[in-house]
Amino acid sequence: MKTGKTITRRNARSGCLTCKSRHVKCDEKKPACLRCVSTKRICEGYLVVPQSVSSENELSDTERRAFAFFRSRTVHRVFGQQDAGDWISVFLYLGHNEASARHAITALASLHESLEPNNASTWIRKSPNHARNTAEVLALKHYIEAIKCLQSDSLNMSSKPDLTMILCIIFICFEQFRSGDASCIVHLTAGLKLLYWWRSYTNSYTKLKEYSRPMLELMNEKITPVLQRLRVQFSLCMDSRHALSNTGIELCLPAPAIPSSYTSLDVARRDFDRGMDYAFSMLEKKQVTKCQQPNMSPMTVLRRWKDTLDASDFVTEPDEVKDCIRKLLELYYHTSVIITGTYYTTEETTFDDYLETFKLIVTLTEEILEIWKVTSQQFSLMFSFDLGITPPMFLVASRCRDSQIRRKAINLMFQATLYRGIWRDQYSGLCAQRIVEIEEEGLKRIGESVYVPEQRRIRKISADIQEEKAQIVMHFVRWPYIPEADIMSTFIPLRAINI
């Protein structure tokens, strides 16, 4: 005779990773389960199940096509061959589960496709009559829908920081593809504000435990480095003294703790991004604000980083990759020395003191381009959202007034036919070439040299590419460099490259 019932325990297959490892029942609350929160453990989140065919079918035909193009081309274009694989799953997961991300991805992929050459063998094009303007209209439509979704959802940064930041990155990419410098700055500034808010919000364990470990890793190991790298690129290509100043961004990211040596080029590259982001924050604010950070000078941080780079041999890295990336890092270090040393100057003639550094930057760039010629396949997509020659070369061409050195920098931009960083090399070369033409017009030459006096020197403010009109509109100011100074414009035809 049975006196009781046998109770069978079932382990929840859908529980969080922390509860699974502890073999306890999970209540499956998100973003962090209550069991982990109540026991002061970091909830490691939930296993992401690959999207099923039925989920794919929920997309419209247009969205499916855009997602396919995004997965096969756009993500590689934006993040480069090395990092694309890590980002594809992040973007597509959010795209399948969030309307705002779905529209944003569709917009970016459609715009990217519209910019592809008509004779490109893109399998995504359904017919040879695929019209470029149709893709552009589609891109703008979904871009507007993504912004509407963002506004209507009243997205709470504290509940969905990953979605908020991913949308910010997509919007930056979208505006960069459209060559909208001003809009890029708006989105980048918003992204940096959100990033600093996130870091200040999670600076205590009480707040930190609200998020799963995958969420923390995504925010700290992927999103933060991308935004820092974008900030460095924008500030180097544009006038760093005006690009992101007076935005209300608080300094909340500390200077990186520089080790005695690096075993990985990727870690060295990430520390440089952090160091430059810290440097720009310190320079813009002139003092430490609300967040308590070590009051370390920007040059101290950068020199420590350079000493560590010089002391590292990177024995585990392939020789071609090691040589190229190391030279790129050195190139950016010397560029940062000029930026840091001239940040507060009100006179363009201050840059004349850095003639030898300008020469060194150009020499390093020549060596890098030689490596790319030999191993073009290996490096063809490596630096799309990363280091490239354009920011340093544009700095040389626009700030070094030695005629031979600046013209050599322009030539190097024209030689680099690929996209590097967030700027197209040849278009940046055209802008730099026009700066030289304007500054040197009518001046007396002494041999091959031209001295450009202070009142003739200009500062680039922004440039907008109007490919439908086959021109670039460049806006700039001349001395005196004051907020009330007149903004002048010049039109640069997108002609064949001849220097």
N, C-alpha and C positions, 0 to 999 in steps of 0.2 A: 504494500500500500504506500502510495507516494504521499509524503508529508509536506512537500514544498515544490516550487517551480524553479527550474534551472534558468538563471539569468545570463544571457549572452551579451558580453560587452563588444561593441563595435568601435574601432578606432575611426575617427572622422578623417576621411581622405581629403577633405577640402579645408582642413584647419591650417593655421599658420605654421611656418617652418619651425618656429621656436617650440610650440606645443607638440608638434610631431616628434621633435628630437627628444622631448621630455616625456613622451608617451602619456600625455594628459589630454583631456577633452578640451577643445577650443570652442569659444562662443562665436568665433568667426566675425567679430565686429571689425570694421575697417575705418581708418587706415591701420589701426593697431587694435588687437583683441584686448578685451577688458582683463582677461586673466594675466596677460603679460604686464599690462599697465598697473594692476593692483599689486603685483609681486615685484614691481620696479625692475622688470626685465625689458630689454630692447626687443620688441616684436620684429622678427625678421621678415614679416610679410607673407604673401601667399604665392604659391607657384602659379606662374602665368601659363594658362593652358593655350596652346596654339589655336588661332582662330579657325573655325570650321568652315566648310564650304558654304553652309547656310548663311554664316555671317558675311562671307564674301558676296553672296547673292543679295544681301540687303542693300548693297551699294547700287547706285544707278550705273548704266553703261558708261556714262561720261566719267563718273568717279572711279569705276574699276579701271578704266583705261589710264586715267591720271595716276592712280596708285601704282599701276604697273610701270609707268614711265618714271615715277618718283623712285620706285625700288630699283629699277635697272640703271637709271642715269642720274637723276637729280641728287640723290643722297651721296653718290660718289663725287659729283661735281662740287657739292657744298663741303663735305667733310673729308674728302680725299680717300684714297684707296685703303690706307691703313685703318682708319677709324669708321669707315662706312658700315661695316658689319655690325659694330656695336650699337650704332644709332638706328639702323633699319627697324629692329624689333620695337624700340621705344616709340618711334614715330607711328608705325603701323598699328601698334596696340592702341594708342590714344586715338588714332584716326578711325579705328573701327568702333570705338566706344564713346567718343565725344564728338558731338556735332560740330563744335567750333574747330577742332583739330581736323576733322574730315574736310570741311570747307577750306581750311588754310592749306592743307596738303594739296588738294585739288587745284587751288589757285596757283601755288608755287610751281607745281609740275606743269600746268597748262602754260604758264608764262615762260618757263624754261623751254618747253617744246616749241613755243612760238619764236624763240630766238635761235633755234637750230637752223643751220643752212638748209635751203630748200632741196639741195641735192644730197643731203645726209641720208645715209641708209638706216633710218630709224624705223624699226619694225612696227613701232606703235602707230605710225601714220597709216591710216586705212586706205587712203587713195592718193594718187599724185596731185590731186586738186585740193588737198587740204590747205585751207587758207590761213595765213598767219594772223590776219586780223580777227578771224573767228576764235582762234585760241586766246588772243589777247582779251577779247570781250568776255570770253568764258572765265579767264583768270580774274579779271576785275570783278565780275559778278560774284564769284565764290569768295574773293577777298572781302568784299563788302558784307557778304553773309557771315563770314567768320567773325568780323568785328561786331555785327549785330548780335550774334550768339553770345559773344563775350559780354556785351552790354546787358542783354536780356537776362542772362544767367546770374548777373551780379556776382561773378566769380570771387570766392573768398580765398585769398592767397594762403591763409593758414590751413585751409582744408585741402586745397589742390595746388600746392606750389609747383609741382612738376608740370602740370598742364599750363599754368600761367606762364612759366618760363619758356616752355617749348613753343607756345604761340608767339611769344616775344621774339624768339630766334627765327621762326618762320617768317614773321613780318619783316624782320631786318633783311633776311635773304630776299624776300619779295621786292622790297624797295631798292635793294642793291642791284637786282636784275633789271629794275626799271631805271637805274642810275639816278635815284632820288637821294642825293646826299642829305638834304635837310630832313626828310622823313626818316632816313636811317638814324640820324642823330636823335630824333624824337624817340624812336623805339629803343635804341641802345640806352639812352638816358633812363627811360622807364624801366628797362631790364636791370640796369645797375642799381637803381633805387630799390627794386623788389629784391634783388640779390642781397643788398646790405641789410634790408629789413629782415630777410630770412635768417641771415647770420646772427643778427642781434636778437631775433625772436627765439632762436634755438641755442642761446648761449648758457642756458641752465638745464639741468637734467629734467626738471619738471616739464618743460616744454619739449625737450628733445625726445622724451619717451612717447610723445603723441604720434610719432612717425615710425614707420617700419624701416628696417635696415636697408632694403633695396631703395626706398625713397631717399634716405640720407645719402647713400652712395651715388645715386643719380644726380642729386643736387650738388654734392660736394666734389665728386670726381669727374663729372661730365659737363654739367651746365655751367658751373662756376669757371672752369678753365676756358670754355668757349667765349663767354662774355668778357673775361679779362683779356683774351687774345684780340677780340674785336676792338676793345677800347684802345689797346696799344696800336693797332693798325690804323684806326681812325685818327688818333692823335698824331701819328707820324706822318700820315698822308695830308691831313689838313693842318692848319695852324694850331699847334697843341696848346697855345696860350688862350685860345678862344673856343675850341671844339666842345669841351664839356664843362666849362667853368660856370659858376653861378647857377647850378642846377639844383642846389639843395641836397646833393648826395652827401650823406655822412660817411666819414671814414670809419669803417667797421671791420675791414679785413686787415689782419696783422701782416707785418713783414714776414716772409718765409724764413723758417729756421734752416739756414744753409748748413749742410753737412760738410765733412772734411773731404769727401770725394763722391763722385757719382758712378754708379755701375750701369745706369740706363740713360740714354740720350733723351728719352721721353720724360723722365723725371727732371733732368736738367732743363729741358725746354719748359716744363710746367713751372718750375721754380723761377725761371726768367719772367714768364708771364705774371706770376704773382708779385715778383719784385718790381716790375714796371708798373703794375696796377697800383701797388703801394706807393711808388714814387710819384705817379701822377696825382694820387689822392693827397699826398703830403704837399706837393707843389701847389695844387689848386686851393687847398684850405689854408696853407701857410702855417697851420698849427693843428694839433690833435684836438678833435672835438669830443662829442659825447662818449664815444667808445674809448675805453682806456687801453691804449696801445703803447708799446715802447717808442719813445721819441728818438728814433734812429734816422739819420739823414739818408735820403735816397741814394746818394753816391756811395755811402758806406755799405748799403745792402747790395748794390750792383757790383762793387769791387770785390766783396766777399764771394759773390756768385762767380765772378770771373776767375778768382784765385782757385776756387774749387774746380771749375771747368778745366783750367790749365793743369791741375793735379790729377785729373781723371784720364784713364787710358781706354775705357770702354772696350775691353778685350772681347766681350761676348757679341759685339755688334759687327755686322758685315763691313768689310773695309770701305766699299763704295758709299754705303749709307753713312758710316761713321765720318768719313772725310767730308761729305757734302753737308750734313746737318751740323757738324761742328763748325764749319766755315760760316754757315747761315747764322748760328748762334753768336759767333764772334762778330759777324756783320751787324747784327742787331745790338750787340753790346756797345760797339763804337758809335752807332747811331744814337743810342740812349745817352751816351756821354755828352753828345752835342745838345740834345734836347734838354737834359737836366741842367747843363751849364749855361744855357741861354734862356731858360724859361721866363725869368723876370725881366729880361732886357726890353728896353723900349726903342732900341736902335738896331737896325739890320746890320750895321757895320760890325757889330759884335761877332757875327759869324765869321768874319775875316780871320779871327784868331785861331780858327779850327781848320786851317788849310791842310795841314798834314793828316789830320783825321779824315777829312774828305777824301784825300788821295788814297788812304788805306782802305776806306769803304769801297771805292771804285775798284781797287786791285782785288779785294776779296770777291766782289761781284763777278769780275772777269774769270776768276778761278772757278767759281760756282757754275757759271754758264758753260765752261769747258767740260765740267763733270756731267752736266745735263746733256751735252751733245753726245757723249760716249754712252751714257746710260739713260737715254731719254725715256725708254719704256718704263724703267723702274721709278722714275721721278715724275712722270707725266701727270699723275693725279695725286701726288703725295701732299701737296701744300695748298689745296684749294681753300680751306678755311684756316690756313696756318701761315707759317713763315714763307715769304717770297721776296723777290728783289725790288718790287715796285716801291714800297714805302721808303726804304733807304735811298733808292735812286732818285725818287722825286724830291726828297729832302736835299740831296746834293745838287740837283739841277736847279732848284728854286732858291736855295740859301747860299750856295757857294758861288761867288761872283768871279771866280777864275774861269775865263772863257773856255779853255781847253778841258778842264776837269768837268764842268757842267755839261758841255757838249758830249763828252765821252759817256756821261751818265745817261743822257737822252738816247744815245745810240744803243746803249745796253738795254734800255727799256724797249726799243724797237726790235732788238734781236730776240728778246724773249717773247715768242709768239703765243704762249699759253696764258691762261688766266692764272695769276698768282695772288694769294690772299683774297681780299674782297675787291680788288681793283684790276681792271684790264690793263696790262702793261703798255700796249701801244697807244691806247687812248690817254693814259697818264702821260706818256711821252709827248703826245701832241700838245697837251696842256702846258707841260714844262717848256716845250719848244716855243710856244707863244709867249710865255713869261720872259724868256731870254730875248725874243724879238722886241717886245715892248720896252724892256729895260735898256737894251743896247742901241735902240734906234737913234740915229743921229750923233752918237758919241764917237769921239776920235779914237782910232785904233793905234796902239803902239806895238808894231809887229802883229802878233796874233792875239794880243791882250787888249781888253777894254775895261777901264775902271768905271764902275757904276756908282755914282754918288748917292748918299742917303735919300735925297728927295726923289730919285728916280726908281728906287727899289720898291717892289710891290709884295703884297702878301696875298696868297690865294685864299679865298673864302670858301667857294664851292664851285662845282662844275656839274652840269646836267647834260646828259647825252640825249640828243634828239635824232635818233636814227632815221625816223621817217623823213626828216629834213636834211639828213646827212650832215649834221653839224653838232658841235659841242658848244654850249653856252657857259662861259667861265666868268665868275664874278670875283672881284678883288678890290682891295683898297690900297692907296698909296699914302706915303707920309704926308701929314702927321697921322699916326695910328691911334686914333681916338674913336670912341663909340659914335660920335657925330660925323665921322668922316664919310664922304660920299662913296657909295659903292658903285664901281664901274663894271661894265660888262664888255666882253669881246666874244665874237663868234668864230669858231674854229672849224673849218670844213674837214669832213672825214675823207681826206684824200689819200692817195698812195703815199707811203712812208718814204721820204727822201730827205736825208740830212747831208 
